[in-house]
Amino acid sequence: MRVVRRIADVTPGRRFAVTIGAFDGVHLGHQSLFRKLQEQARQHEAGTLAITFDPDPSEVVSPNPPPYLSDLDQKIELIEAQGIDELCIVHFDERIKNLSAQEFMDPIVAAAVVVELVVGHDFAMGHDRHGTRTVLEQYAEQHRFAFAVAEELKLDGQGVSATRIRRLLTDGDVTGAARLLGRFPCIRGPVVEGDKRGRLIGFPTANLGLQQRWAIPADGVYVAYTHLQAEKRQSAVNIGMRPTFDAKQRTIESHILDFSGDIYGEDIAVEFLHRLRGEQKFSGIEEIREQIGRDVQAAREYFGKPRSTSAPSD
């Protein structure tokens, strides 16, 4: 997949079916849209071009933007896995925010041969979201390219959306979130130095440093994979405030099974597979040690069962 940072840099003169969106998480709904895009592109014997934004438009538009389901690098990887030919990442700022739908579309039409625009069922763009489906359809007709709307993808009678996935994560339902993502939810960041209490207790942990506002699962203990140095390692992960120690900051701590080593500063990814329990407050270190021992054993038993390492299918 070819990745560019300006609309003017897409492959000149190439025929494209185009879609536009934030695509946070690249969940099953987005994947359904990409399949529709590819179907339409084949009909036109054209390539596929996805246009997305960095930062997410909500960072500029909303006073309280929602947390992210993916970082930019992960979004690029996930879109590439969908078989998209070119991806243009537009820097979203006040100038872009204030463009009309026509002002945003004009450079796209100037840069590439647009054969069709394919959008999601609830898509709107431009200043104050005035670029509705009706407006875009009229624009397409004026510029002589086709226009299509992808149907909403539903699971369990409800639409698949980033909002619904965030709600499931807030409830600690990582398996439910995985069904809608088409993969297990994953958070990335560097390993940062903690208070070393895990080592004192006998279960050293890698503390994940967050470099953006991630959609984090509810406090508790999870079975997870920790991706480290191109390897996927079985882990038990604690998320929370560590109430026994009256901690002031929420942490994500991964105890990597059967691993030892200094990995401070290393980039890791934590992939959440299953929630074992909620956060608890203990009477002291010995009670914590016993419970963590049970958590680690539960994680070992989870991995001992024949399970797929990919997200459950719909």
Secondary structure, DSSP 8 states (H G I E B T S, - for coil): -EEESSGGGS-TT-EEEEEE---TT--HHHHHHHHHHHHHHHHHT-EEEEEEEES-HHHHH-SS---BSS-HHHHHHHHHHTT-SEEEEEE--HHHHT--HHHHHHHHHHHSEEEEEEE-TT--BSGGG-B-HHHHHHHHHHTT-EEEE----EETTEE--HHHHHHHHHTT-HHHHHHHHTS--EEEEEEE----HHHHHT---EEE--SS-B----SEEEEEEEEETTEEEEEEEEEE--GGGT-SS-EEEEEETT-----TT-EEEEEEEEEEEE----SSHHHHHHHHHHHHHHHHHHHHS---SS----
